[in-house]
Amino acid sequence: MPRRLISALLLTAALIGAPACMHKPTGQRFAYLKVVALPANTTVYDGDHFLGTARILAKDPKPLRPGVKYLTFKAQGYFPHDLRLDLPAGETTVNIKLRPIPP
């Protein structure tokens, strides 16, 4: 086989395989968690994993895998709140207002 033909075949194979390596699988979708909370400095956890503060998650929703999540919302001077959420693909907004701890 001439060297030029081998080079062309290798280049074609590389170009055909490259898009598969560079892109995510088409069936994979993410869930995006947006949190709007009072107070705005509420911290959000999925189990023991810190997801961010409500202030950040309101502007930049967190990409997660879809499925059941056990969220905890905490802020100093407020009772913590636990929430079981079946998070679908796409964006989900959680609106929450924590109850203050009485003096």
Summary of the structure (lengths in Angstrom):
residues: 103
radius of gyration: 22.6
end to end distance: 86.3
largest distance: 86.3
contacts: 247
relative contact order: 0.21
helix: 25%
strand: 44%
